């Protein structure tokens, strides 16, 4: 299950240098990643235990097209069992592949803030936190401390109405839960968040209503699709066109080969 292909609408690829996690809040109850490890047990011999995959670290070096890459769709990069030295290696790869944009999402805001000063926050690293209910809006305060070019929220699965202070936040993703045990989402919660993003001039992305499977309810909100991206993505695409990227990609691979040969 190391394929980079994904059905997640707000990204292009996934990169999982770690897999597995442990539950920390109500949004984790019916974790889709845990369900996948059970469904494809042969591909996940360790189940949903935290597992490092160093053989995957250099995958982004070989992806030519500038892409939005969701880091650890099957885990949490700031999980307490991820060694700091390994985290540094992941950040090194992100820094060495500036033609990509990396989207990191965590529920572990305390460790994020603790390690933040020790990490290199390159311009192509976007940092986000999950906020499934009002009780976890404190994660937004932690996110504001991170020197990331783009800071974003994932309100999925959305489990309650939210009153959001979006100062310093660039993007809000909203989605309902999927799976046979999915908890229902109230359309008024979504409309209210949309209004808040518009008032505070923040990009809004409505991913799905959810249901027994992710596409069950579609993604129309009152007849419209909302798939806004932060302005930084358009700027990135202008700066890293395919022609320019091909030369840079070749240079990075050559450098990496020289390092490996020493």
C-alpha positions in Angstrom: 0.0 0.0 0.0 2.8 2.4 -0.9 1.0 3.8 -3.9 0.9 7.5 -4.1 -2.5 7.6 -5.9 -5.3 9.1 -3.8 -9.0 9.9 -3.9 -8.5 12.8 -1.5 -9.8 15.8 -3.4 -7.6 18.5 -1.9 -4.3 16.8 -2.7 -2.6 15.1 -5.6 -0.5 12.3 -3.9 0.0 10.7 -0.6 3.3 9.9 1.0 3.4 7.6 4.0 6.9 7.4 5.5 5.1 6.1 8.6 1.8 4.2 9.1 -0.2 3.5 12.2 -1.5 5.7 15.0 -3.3 5.8 18.3 -6.6 7.6 19.1 -6.5 11.0 20.9 -9.9 12.6 20.4 -13.5 11.8 19.2 -12.6 12.4 15.5 -10.4 9.3 15.7 -13.2 6.9 16.8 -13.9 5.5 13.3 -10.5 6.2 11.8 -10.6 5.5 8.0 -6.8 4.7 8.1 -7.3 2.0 10.7 -10.2 0.6 8.7 -7.9 0.3 5.7 -5.3 -1.6 7.6 -7.9 -4.1 8.6 -9.3 -4.4 5.1 -5.9 -4.9 3.5 -4.3 -6.8 6.3 -1.7 -8.4 4.1 -0.3 -5.0 3.1 -0.2 -4.0 6.8 1.4 -6.9 8.7 1.9 -4.6 11.8 -1.8 -3.6 11.7 -2.3 -0.1 12.9 0.8 0.0 15.1 3.1 2.9 14.5 5.6 1.7 11.9 8.4 3.5 10.2 9.1 3.0 6.5 12.6 4.4 5.8 12.4 2.7 2.3 9.8 5.3 1.3 11.7 8.4 2.4 13.1 9.2 -1.0 9.9 8.6 -3.0 9.2 12.3 -3.6 12.6 12.7 -5.3 11.4 10.5 -8.1 8.1 12.3 -8.7 8.6 14.7 -11.6 5.4 16.7 -11.7 5.0 19.5 -9.1 2.3 18.1 -6.8 0.4 18.7 -3.6 1.5 15.8 -1.4 -0.4 14.8 1.8 2.2 13.6 4.2 1.1 10.6 6.3 -2.5 10.0 5.2 -2.1 6.7 7.2 -0.6 8.2 10.3 0.2 11.3 12.3 3.7 12.8 11.6 3.9 14.3 15.1 2.9 11.0 16.9 5.0 10.6 20.0 6.5 7.4 18.7 8.0 9.0 15.7 11.7 9.6 16.6 12.8 13.2 16.2 15.8 12.1 14.0 13.3 10.4 11.6 11.1 13.5 11.6 14.2 15.5 10.6 14.9 13.2 7.7 11.3 13.7 6.4 11.7 17.5 6.7 15.1 17.2 4.8 13.4 15.4 1.9 10.7 18.1 1.8 13.3 20.8 1.7 15.2 19.1 -1.1 12.1 18.8 -3.3 10.9 22.4 -3.5 8.9 21.7 -6.7 6.3 19.9 -4.5 4.0 21.3 -1.8 3.7 19.2 1.3 0.5 19.2 3.4 0.9 17.9 6.9 -2.0 17.4 9.2 -1.8 16.6 13.0 -4.0 16.3 16.0 -0.9 16.4 18.3 -0.6 20.2 18.6 1.5 20.1 21.8 4.3 18.0 20.2 4.0 20.2 17.1 4.7 23.4 19.1 7.4 21.6 21.1 9.4 20.5 18.1 8.6 23.5 15.8 11.8 25.5 16.6 14.0 22.5 15.9 12.6 22.0 12.4 13.3 23.7 9.0 10.0 25.1 7.8 10.7 25.4 4.1 8.4 27.5 1.9 6.8 24.4 0.4 5.6 23.0 3.7 1.9 23.6 4.7 0.9 22.8 8.2 -2.6 21.9 9.4 -4.5 20.7 12.4 -7.7 18.7 12.7 -10.6 20.4 14.5 -13.6 18.1 14.7 -15.6 20.0 17.4 -15.5 23.2 19.4 -13.6 21.4 22.2 -10.5 21.1 20.0 -10.3 24.7 18.6 -7.3 25.1 20.9 -5.3 23.3 18.2 -5.8 26.4 16.1 -4.0 28.6 18.7 -1.1 26.1 18.5 -1.1 26.2 14.7 -0.8 30.0 14.7 2.7 29.6 16.3 4.0 27.6 13.4 6.1 29.6 10.8 4.4 27.8 7.9 3.6 29.6 4.6 0.1 28.1 4.7 -1.8 27.1 7.8 -4.9 25.1 7.4 -7.7 23.3 9.3 -9.3 20.0 8.5 -12.8 19.9 10.0 -13.4 16.3 9.1 -15.2 14.5 10.4 -17.2 17.5 11.4 -19.0 16.5 14.6 -20.4 19.8 15.8 -20.9 23.5 15.0 -17.8 25.6 15.2 -17.1 29.2 16.0 -13.7 29.9 14.5 -11.1 32.6 15.0 -9.3 32.3 11.6 -6.6 34.9 12.2 -3.4 33.6 10.6 -5.3 30.7 9.0 -5.3 30.4 5.2 -7.5 27.5 4.4 -10.4 25.5 5.9 -11.4 22.0 4.7 -14.7 20.6 5.8 -16.1 17.1 5.4 -18.6 14.6 6.9 -17.6 11.2 8.2 -17.6 8.1 5.9 -18.0 4.4 6.8 -20.7 2.2 8.1 -20.5 3.8 11.5 -20.4 7.4 10.2 -21.8 10.1 12.4 -24.2 12.5 10.6 -23.2 16.0 9.7 -25.6 18.9 10.0 -25.8 21.1 6.9 -26.1 24.2 9.0 -22.7 23.5 10.5 -21.2 23.6 7.1 -23.1 26.7 5.9 -22.0 28.5 9.1 -18.3 27.6 8.6 -18.5 28.8 4.9 -19.9 32.1 6.1 -17.1 32.5 8.7 -14.5 31.8 6.0 -16.0 34.4 3.7 -16.2 37.0 6.4 -12.6 36.4 7.4 -11.3 36.0 3.8 -10.1 32.4 4.1 -10.2 29.8 1.3 -12.9 27.1 1.8 -13.0 23.5 0.6 -16.0 21.3 1.1 -14.8 17.7 0.6 -17.9 15.6 1.2 -21.1 14.9 3.0 -20.0 11.4 3.8 -22.1 8.3 4.3 -21.4 4.6 4.0 -18.5 5.5 1.6 -16.8 8.8 0.9 -18.7 9.6 -2.3 -22.1 8.6 -1.0 -23.4 12.0 -0.3 -21.5 13.9 -3.0 -20.0 17.3 -2.3 -22.6 19.8 -3.4 -23.4 22.5 -0.9 -26.7 24.2 -1.8 -26.1 23.3 -5.5 -22.5 24.5 -5.6 -19.1 22.9 -5.2 -16.5 24.7 -3.0 -13.0 23.7 -3.8 -11.0 26.8 -3.1 -7.2 26.6 -2.5 -5.0 29.1 -0.8 -3.4 31.6 -3.2 0.0 30.1 -2.4 -0.8 27.1 -4.6 -1.3 29.2 -7.7 2.0 31.1 -6.9 3.8 27.7 -6.5 2.5 26.5 -9.8 3.8 29.7 -11.5 7.2 29.3 -9.9 7.6 25.6 -10.6 6.4 24.9 -14.1 7.1 21.4 -15.7 10.1 22.6 -17.8 11.8 24.3 -15.0 11.1 21.5 -12.6 12.5 18.8 -14.9 16.0 20.4 -14.7 15.8 20.9 -11.0 14.5 17.3 -10.5 17.4 15.9 -12.5 19.9 18.0 -10.5 18.4 16.8 -7.2 18.5 13.1 -8.2 22.2 13.5 -9.3 23.1 15.1 -6.0 21.3 12.3 -4.1 23.1 9.7 -6.2 26.5 11.3 -5.4 25.7 11.3 -1.7 24.6 7.7 -1.8 27.8 6.7 -3.6 30.1 8.2 -1.0 
